[in-house]
Amino acid sequence: MLVLAIYLTPFGIFSPCTRQLYIETDENLKTTVEGIYAAGDVRKCSLKQVVAASSDGAVAATSAGEYLESLREQDEAGI
């Protein structure tokens, strides 16, 4: 699995963010940009604690893995 760190500008080029520059995610840490997940202190609802950021990382990695698997299955099915 490839994990990228993306530089986020105040203009929200990669994902819309709040005025405080936090990224909004759903419960699976998916942003509004397909295939992009956010974890840790950059999230709007983050607790700003190391243990929470670690947990976010695990959730985001799992969600991203499931997303990549769904793409592979679609590719194999010719969708």
Jmol script that loads the backbone (N, CA, C; Angstrom):
load data "model"
ATOM      1  N   MET A   1       0.838  -1.163   0.000  1.00  0.00           N
ATOM      2  CA  MET A   1       0.000   0.000   0.000  1.00  0.00           C
ATOM      3  C   MET A   1       0.890   1.235   0.000  1.00  0.00           C
ATOM      4  N   LEU A   2       0.567   2.186  -0.834  1.00  0.00           N
ATOM      5  CA  LEU A   2       1.301   3.439  -0.917  1.00  0.00           C
ATOM      6  C   LEU A   2       0.576   4.502  -0.106  1.00  0.00           C
ATOM      7  N   VAL A   3       1.281   5.133   0.808  1.00  0.00           N
ATOM      8  CA  VAL A   3       0.701   6.196   1.621  1.00  0.00           C
ATOM      9  C   VAL A   3       1.418   7.485   1.272  1.00  0.00           C
ATOM     10  N   LEU A   4       0.663   8.470   0.846  1.00  0.00           N
ATOM     11  CA  LEU A   4       1.237   9.751   0.464  1.00  0.00           C
ATOM     12  C   LEU A   4       0.868  10.826   1.465  1.00  0.00           C
ATOM     13  N   ALA A   5       1.761  11.728   1.689  1.00  0.00           N
ATOM     14  CA  ALA A   5       1.455  12.935   2.457  1.00  0.00           C
ATOM     15  C   ALA A   5       1.293  14.049   1.435  1.00  0.00           C
ATOM     16  N   ILE A   6       0.170  14.704   1.465  1.00  0.00           N
ATOM     17  CA  ILE A   6      -0.126  15.740   0.480  1.00  0.00           C
ATOM     18  C   ILE A   6      -0.095  17.098   1.153  1.00  0.00           C
ATOM     19  N   TYR A   7       0.591  18.029   0.553  1.00  0.00           N
ATOM     20  CA  TYR A   7       0.617  19.384   1.076  1.00  0.00           C
ATOM     21  C   TYR A   7      -0.740  20.024   0.833  1.00  0.00           C
ATOM     22  N   LEU A   8      -1.354  20.512   1.863  1.00  0.00           N
ATOM     23  CA  LEU A   8      -2.664  21.141   1.766  1.00  0.00           C
ATOM     24  C   LEU A   8      -2.493  22.646   1.802  1.00  0.00           C
ATOM     25  N   THR A   9      -3.007  23.316   0.806  1.00  0.00           N
ATOM     26  CA  THR A   9      -2.926  24.773   0.793  1.00  0.00           C
ATOM     27  C   THR A   9      -4.160  25.359   1.467  1.00  0.00           C
ATOM     28  N   PRO A  10      -4.112  26.615   1.869  1.00  0.00           N
ATOM     29  CA  PRO A  10      -5.285  27.256   2.470  1.00  0.00           C
ATOM     30  C   PRO A  10      -6.462  27.341   1.511  1.00  0.00           C
ATOM     31  N   PHE A  11      -6.221  27.110   0.229  1.00  0.00           N
ATOM     32  CA  PHE A  11      -7.286  27.200  -0.749  1.00  0.00           C
ATOM     33  C   PHE A  11      -8.043  25.893  -0.904  1.00  0.00           C
ATOM     34  N   GLY A  12      -7.633  24.873  -0.183  1.00  0.00           N
ATOM     35  CA  GLY A  12      -8.341  23.600  -0.224  1.00  0.00           C
ATOM     36  C   GLY A  12      -8.256  22.913  -1.567  1.00  0.00           C
ATOM     37  N   ILE A  13      -7.129  22.997  -2.226  1.00  0.00           N
ATOM     38  CA  ILE A  13      -6.987  22.418  -3.557  1.00  0.00           C
ATOM     39  C   ILE A  13      -7.274  20.924  -3.543  1.00  0.00           C
ATOM     40  N   PHE A  14      -6.811  20.234  -2.523  1.00  0.00           N
ATOM     41  CA  PHE A  14      -6.976  18.793  -2.483  1.00  0.00           C
ATOM     42  C   PHE A  14      -8.262  18.359  -1.806  1.00  0.00           C
ATOM     43  N   SER A  15      -8.755  19.154  -0.901  1.00  0.00           N
ATOM     44  CA  SER A  15      -9.988  18.824  -0.197  1.00  0.00           C
ATOM     45  C   SER A  15     -10.504  20.082   0.479  1.00  0.00           C
ATOM     46  N   PRO A  16     -11.822  20.291   0.427  1.00  0.00           N
ATOM     47  CA  PRO A  16     -12.358  21.463   1.127  1.00  0.00           C
ATOM     48  C   PRO A  16     -11.997  21.406   2.605  1.00  0.00           C
ATOM     49  N   CYS A  17     -11.702  22.535   3.173  1.00  0.00           N
ATOM     50  CA  CYS A  17     -11.368  22.570   4.587  1.00  0.00           C
ATOM     51  C   CYS A  17     -12.097  23.734   5.252  1.00  0.00           C
ATOM     52  N   THR A  18     -12.106  23.709   6.555  1.00  0.00           N
ATOM     53  CA  THR A  18     -12.790  24.745   7.315  1.00  0.00           C
ATOM     54  C   THR A  18     -11.938  26.008   7.345  1.00  0.00           C
ATOM     55  N   ARG A  19     -12.492  27.068   7.907  1.00  0.00           N
ATOM     56  CA  ARG A  19     -11.741  28.324   8.035  1.00  0.00           C
ATOM     57  C   ARG A  19     -10.475  28.126   8.865  1.00  0.00           C
ATOM     58  N   GLN A  20     -10.504  27.163   9.779  1.00  0.00           N
ATOM     59  CA  GLN A  20      -9.332  26.876  10.609  1.00  0.00           C
ATOM     60  C   GLN A  20      -8.354  25.943   9.898  1.00  0.00           C
ATOM     61  N   LEU A  21      -8.626  25.642   8.637  1.00  0.00           N
ATOM     62  CA  LEU A  21      -7.796  24.779   7.789  1.00  0.00           C
ATOM     63  C   LEU A  21      -7.824  23.316   8.205  1.00  0.00           C
ATOM     64  N   TYR A  22      -8.913  22.879   8.833  1.00  0.00           N
ATOM     65  CA  TYR A  22      -9.091  21.464   9.127  1.00  0.00           C
ATOM     66  C   TYR A  22      -9.822  20.810   7.968  1.00  0.00           C
ATOM     67  N   ILE A  23      -9.504  19.555   7.711  1.00  0.00           N
ATOM     68  CA  ILE A  23     -10.138  18.814   6.623  1.00  0.00           C
ATOM     69  C   ILE A  23     -11.350  18.078   7.170  1.00  0.00           C
ATOM     70  N   GLU A  24     -12.460  18.183   6.460  1.00  0.00           N
ATOM     71  CA  GLU A  24     -13.668  17.476   6.863  1.00  0.00           C
ATOM     72  C   GLU A  24     -13.656  16.077   6.260  1.00  0.00           C
ATOM     73  N   THR A  25     -14.006  15.084   7.084  1.00  0.00           N
ATOM     74  CA  THR A  25     -14.035  13.690   6.645  1.00  0.00           C
ATOM     75  C   THR A  25     -15.333  13.039   7.087  1.00  0.00           C
ATOM     76  N   ASP A  26     -15.610  11.870   6.497  1.00  0.00           N
ATOM     77  CA  ASP A  26     -16.731  11.079   6.992  1.00  0.00           C
ATOM     78  C   ASP A  26     -16.210  10.123   8.067  1.00  0.00           C
ATOM     79  N   GLU A  27     -17.041   9.187   8.505  1.00  0.00           N
ATOM     80  CA  GLU A  27     -16.646   8.283   9.594  1.00  0.00           C
ATOM     81  C   GLU A  27     -15.510   7.336   9.209  1.00  0.00           C
ATOM     82  N   ASN A  28     -15.295   7.160   7.892  1.00  0.00           N
ATOM     83  CA  ASN A  28     -14.190   6.320   7.420  1.00  0.00           C
ATOM     84  C   ASN A  28     -12.951   7.143   7.083  1.00  0.00           C
ATOM     85  N   LEU A  29     -12.983   8.434   7.423  1.00  0.00           N
ATOM     86  CA  LEU A  29     -11.902   9.393   7.203  1.00  0.00           C
ATOM     87  C   LEU A  29     -11.684   9.712   5.731  1.00  0.00           C
ATOM     88  N   LYS A  30     -12.717   9.474   4.929  1.00  0.00           N
ATOM     89  CA  LYS A  30     -12.692   9.811   3.512  1.00  0.00           C
ATOM     90  C   LYS A  30     -13.027  11.292   3.353  1.00  0.00           C
ATOM     91  N   THR A  31     -12.277  11.980   2.494  1.00  0.00           N
ATOM     92  CA  THR A  31     -12.569  13.379   2.200  1.00  0.00           C
ATOM     93  C   THR A  31     -13.559  13.438   1.045  1.00  0.00           C
ATOM     94  N   THR A  32     -13.876  14.630   0.594  1.00  0.00           N
ATOM     95  CA  THR A  32     -14.779  14.768  -0.550  1.00  0.00           C
ATOM     96  C   THR A  32     -14.063  14.518  -1.872  1.00  0.00           C
ATOM     97  N   VAL A  33     -12.751  14.304  -1.817  1.00  0.00           N
ATOM     98  CA  VAL A  33     -11.975  13.992  -3.015  1.00  0.00           C
ATOM     99  C   VAL A  33     -11.798  12.477  -3.072  1.00  0.00           C
ATOM    100  N   GLU A  34     -12.272  11.868  -4.158  1.00  0.00           N
ATOM    101  CA  GLU A  34     -12.223  10.412  -4.270  1.00  0.00           C
ATOM    102  C   GLU A  34     -10.806   9.883  -4.097  1.00  0.00           C
ATOM    103  N   GLY A  35     -10.674   8.887  -3.210  1.00  0.00           N
ATOM    104  CA  GLY A  35      -9.389   8.239  -2.994  1.00  0.00           C
ATOM    105  C   GLY A  35      -8.463   8.961  -2.035  1.00  0.00           C
ATOM    106  N   ILE A  36      -8.915  10.068  -1.453  1.00  0.00           N
ATOM    107  CA  ILE A  36      -8.087  10.826  -0.511  1.00  0.00           C
ATOM    108  C   ILE A  36      -8.689  10.715   0.884  1.00  0.00           C
ATOM    109  N   TYR A  37      -7.850  10.330   1.840  1.00  0.00           N
ATOM    110  CA  TYR A  37      -8.265  10.159   3.231  1.00  0.00           C
ATOM    111  C   TYR A  37      -7.417  11.068   4.110  1.00  0.00           C
ATOM    112  N   ALA A  38      -7.980  11.522   5.206  1.00  0.00           N
ATOM    113  CA  ALA A  38      -7.249  12.408   6.121  1.00  0.00           C
ATOM    114  C   ALA A  38      -7.278  11.814   7.519  1.00  0.00           C
ATOM    115  N   ALA A  39      -6.177  11.964   8.235  1.00  0.00           N
ATOM    116  CA  ALA A  39      -6.085  11.409   9.589  1.00  0.00           C
ATOM    117  C   ALA A  39      -5.279  12.339  10.479  1.00  0.00           C
ATOM    118  N   GLY A  40      -5.555  12.261  11.767  1.00  0.00           N
ATOM    119  CA  GLY A  40      -4.768  13.007  12.743  1.00  0.00           C
ATOM    120  C   GLY A  40      -5.230  14.436  12.939  1.00  0.00           C
ATOM    121  N   ASP A  41      -4.280  15.285  13.292  1.00  0.00           N
ATOM    122  CA  ASP A  41      -4.590  16.658  13.683  1.00  0.00           C
ATOM    123  C   ASP A  41      -5.147  17.526  12.565  1.00  0.00           C
ATOM    124  N   VAL A  42      -5.026  17.101  11.309  1.00  0.00           N
ATOM    125  CA  VAL A  42      -5.573  17.901  10.209  1.00  0.00           C
ATOM    126  C   VAL A  42      -7.086  17.770  10.095  1.00  0.00           C
ATOM    127  N   ARG A  43      -7.652  16.750  10.762  1.00  0.00           N
ATOM    128  CA  ARG A  43      -9.100  16.535  10.697  1.00  0.00           C
ATOM    129  C   ARG A  43      -9.856  17.518  11.574  1.00  0.00           C
ATOM    130  N   LYS A  44     -11.037  17.885  11.107  1.00  0.00           N
ATOM    131  CA  LYS A  44     -11.881  18.829  11.840  1.00  0.00           C
ATOM    132  C   LYS A  44     -12.240  18.306  13.222  1.00  0.00           C
ATOM    133  N   CYS A  45     -12.556  17.043  13.349  1.00  0.00           N
ATOM    134  CA  CYS A  45     -13.039  16.479  14.617  1.00  0.00           C
ATOM    135  C   CYS A  45     -11.944  15.806  15.440  1.00  0.00           C
ATOM    136  N   SER A  46     -10.710  16.055  15.122  1.00  0.00           N
ATOM    137  CA  SER A  46      -9.611  15.401  15.828  1.00  0.00           C
ATOM    138  C   SER A  46      -9.530  15.846  17.280  1.00  0.00           C
ATOM    139  N   LEU A  47      -9.138  14.917  18.148  1.00  0.00           N
ATOM    140  CA  LEU A  47      -8.951  15.225  19.569  1.00  0.00           C
ATOM    141  C   LEU A  47      -7.597  15.865  19.838  1.00  0.00           C
ATOM    142  N   LYS A  48      -6.739  15.930  18.838  1.00  0.00           N
ATOM    143  CA  LYS A  48      -5.397  16.519  18.962  1.00  0.00           C
ATOM    144  C   LYS A  48      -4.557  15.791  20.005  1.00  0.00           C
ATOM    145  N   GLN A  49      -4.658  14.456  19.994  1.00  0.00           N
ATOM    146  CA  GLN A  49      -3.872  13.621  20.894  1.00  0.00           C
ATOM    147  C   GLN A  49      -3.189  12.540  20.067  1.00  0.00           C
ATOM    148  N   VAL A  50      -2.003  12.138  20.489  1.00  0.00           N
ATOM    149  CA  VAL A  50      -1.234  11.139  19.748  1.00  0.00           C
ATOM    150  C   VAL A  50      -2.019   9.850  19.571  1.00  0.00           C
ATOM    151  N   VAL A  51      -2.661   9.386  20.616  1.00  0.00           N
ATOM    152  CA  VAL A  51      -3.395   8.128  20.532  1.00  0.00           C
ATOM    153  C   VAL A  51      -4.551   8.235  19.535  1.00  0.00           C
ATOM    154  N   ALA A  52      -5.207   9.381  19.476  1.00  0.00           N
ATOM    155  CA  ALA A  52      -6.301   9.575  18.520  1.00  0.00           C
ATOM    156  C   ALA A  52      -5.754   9.629  17.093  1.00  0.00           C
ATOM    157  N   ALA A  53      -4.619  10.293  16.906  1.00  0.00           N
ATOM    158  CA  ALA A  53      -4.010  10.367  15.581  1.00  0.00           C
ATOM    159  C   ALA A  53      -3.585   8.980  15.103  1.00  0.00           C
ATOM    160  N   SER A  54      -3.067   8.167  16.009  1.00  0.00           N
ATOM    161  CA  SER A  54      -2.680   6.793  15.660  1.00  0.00           C
ATOM    162  C   SER A  54      -3.893   5.984  15.244  1.00  0.00           C
ATOM    163  N   SER A  55      -4.970   6.131  15.986  1.00  0.00           N
ATOM    164  CA  SER A  55      -6.212   5.446  15.654  1.00  0.00           C
ATOM    165  C   SER A  55      -6.740   5.914  14.299  1.00  0.00           C
ATOM    166  N   ASP A  56      -6.716   7.225  14.079  1.00  0.00           N
ATOM    167  CA  ASP A  56      -7.138   7.770  12.788  1.00  0.00           C
ATOM    168  C   ASP A  56      -6.321   7.162  11.654  1.00  0.00           C
ATOM    169  N   GLY A  57      -5.024   7.040  11.869  1.00  0.00           N
ATOM    170  CA  GLY A  57      -4.161   6.469  10.842  1.00  0.00           C
ATOM    171  C   GLY A  57      -4.558   5.049  10.490  1.00  0.00           C
ATOM    172  N   ALA A  58      -4.906   4.264  11.502  1.00  0.00           N
ATOM    173  CA  ALA A  58      -5.334   2.883  11.264  1.00  0.00           C
ATOM    174  C   ALA A  58      -6.652   2.846  10.498  1.00  0.00           C
ATOM    175  N   VAL A  59      -7.592   3.701  10.882  1.00  0.00           N
ATOM    176  CA  VAL A  59      -8.894   3.752  10.194  1.00  0.00           C
ATOM    177  C   VAL A  59      -8.705   4.214   8.752  1.00  0.00           C
ATOM    178  N   ALA A  60      -7.918   5.265   8.550  1.00  0.00           N
ATOM    179  CA  ALA A  60      -7.691   5.780   7.202  1.00  0.00           C
ATOM    180  C   ALA A  60      -6.989   4.741   6.327  1.00  0.00           C
ATOM    181  N   ALA A  61      -6.006   4.045   6.874  1.00  0.00           N
ATOM    182  CA  ALA A  61      -5.289   3.021   6.110  1.00  0.00           C
ATOM    183  C   ALA A  61      -6.217   1.875   5.725  1.00  0.00           C
ATOM    184  N   THR A  62      -7.070   1.459   6.653  1.00  0.00           N
ATOM    185  CA  THR A  62      -8.032   0.395   6.363  1.00  0.00           C
ATOM    186  C   THR A  62      -9.016   0.840   5.289  1.00  0.00           C
ATOM    187  N   SER A  63      -9.534   2.052   5.425  1.00  0.00           N
ATOM    188  CA  SER A  63     -10.484   2.581   4.443  1.00  0.00           C
ATOM    189  C   SER A  63      -9.836   2.721   3.071  1.00  0.00           C
ATOM    190  N   ALA A  64      -8.601   3.217   3.038  1.00  0.00           N
ATOM    191  CA  ALA A  64      -7.893   3.361   1.768  1.00  0.00           C
ATOM    192  C   ALA A  64      -7.633   1.992   1.137  1.00  0.00           C
ATOM    193  N   GLY A  65      -7.286   1.014   1.955  1.00  0.00           N
ATOM    194  CA  GLY A  65      -7.080  -0.342   1.450  1.00  0.00           C
ATOM    195  C   GLY A  65      -8.346  -0.923   0.846  1.00  0.00           C
ATOM    196  N   GLU A  66      -9.471  -0.706   1.507  1.00  0.00           N
ATOM    197  CA  GLU A  66     -10.755  -1.179   0.981  1.00  0.00           C
ATOM    198  C   GLU A  66     -11.093  -0.476  -0.330  1.00  0.00           C
ATOM    199  N   TYR A  67     -10.796   0.808  -0.406  1.00  0.00           N
ATOM    200  CA  TYR A  67     -11.039   1.570  -1.631  1.00  0.00           C
ATOM    201  C   TYR A  67     -10.194   1.013  -2.776  1.00  0.00           C
ATOM    202  N   LEU A  68      -8.909   0.779  -2.519  1.00  0.00           N
ATOM    203  CA  LEU A  68      -8.028   0.237  -3.551  1.00  0.00           C
ATOM    204  C   LEU A  68      -8.462  -1.157  -3.984  1.00  0.00           C
ATOM    205  N   GLU A  69      -8.908  -1.961  -3.036  1.00  0.00           N
ATOM    206  CA  GLU A  69      -9.409  -3.301  -3.366  1.00  0.00           C
ATOM    207  C   GLU A  69     -10.642  -3.208  -4.261  1.00  0.00           C
ATOM    208  N   SER A  70     -11.529  -2.255  -3.981  1.00  0.00           N
ATOM    209  CA  SER A  70     -12.727  -2.095  -4.816  1.00  0.00           C
ATOM    210  C   SER A  70     -12.344  -1.669  -6.231  1.00  0.00           C
ATOM    211  N   LEU A  71     -11.312  -0.842  -6.363  1.00  0.00           N
ATOM    212  CA  LEU A  71     -10.841  -0.454  -7.696  1.00  0.00           C
ATOM    213  C   LEU A  71     -10.284  -1.656  -8.446  1.00  0.00           C
ATOM    214  N   ARG A  72      -9.536  -2.507  -7.734  1.00  0.00           N
ATOM    215  CA  ARG A  72      -8.977  -3.706  -8.360  1.00  0.00           C
ATOM    216  C   ARG A  72     -10.089  -4.629  -8.834  1.00  0.00           C
ATOM    217  N   GLU A  73     -11.110  -4.813  -7.998  1.00  0.00           N
ATOM    218  CA  GLU A  73     -12.234  -5.677  -8.360  1.00  0.00           C
ATOM    219  C   GLU A  73     -12.987  -5.123  -9.563  1.00  0.00           C
ATOM    220  N   GLN A  74     -13.167  -3.803  -9.610  1.00  0.00           N
ATOM    221  CA  GLN A  74     -13.828  -3.181 -10.758  1.00  0.00           C
ATOM    222  C   GLN A  74     -13.000  -3.375 -12.020  1.00  0.00           C
ATOM    223  N   ASP A  75     -11.690  -3.251 -11.899  1.00  0.00           N
ATOM    224  CA  ASP A  75     -10.802  -3.422 -13.039  1.00  0.00           C
ATOM    225  C   ASP A  75     -10.872  -4.852 -13.561  1.00  0.00           C
ATOM    226  N   GLU A  76     -10.871  -5.809 -12.647  1.00  0.00           N
ATOM    227  CA  GLU A  76     -10.947  -7.217 -13.050  1.00  0.00           C
ATOM    228  C   GLU A  76     -12.290  -7.550 -13.676  1.00  0.00           C
ATOM    229  N   ALA A  77     -13.348  -6.875 -13.228  1.00  0.00           N
ATOM    230  CA  ALA A  77     -14.683  -7.116 -13.775  1.00  0.00           C
ATOM    231  C   ALA A  77     -14.909  -6.334 -15.066  1.00  0.00           C
ATOM    232  N   GLY A  78     -13.962  -5.465 -15.409  1.00  0.00           N
ATOM    233  CA  GLY A  78     -14.094  -4.678 -16.630  1.00  0.00           C
ATOM    234  C   GLY A  78     -15.076  -3.533 -16.506  1.00  0.00           C
ATOM    235  N   ILE A  79     -15.280  -3.072 -15.289  1.00  0.00           N
ATOM    236  CA  ILE A  79     -16.236  -1.976 -15.061  1.00  0.00           C
ATOM    237  C   ILE A  79     -15.542  -0.651 -15.259  1.00  0.00           C
TER     238      ILE A  79
END
end "model"
wireframe off; spacefill off
backbone 0.3
color backbone group
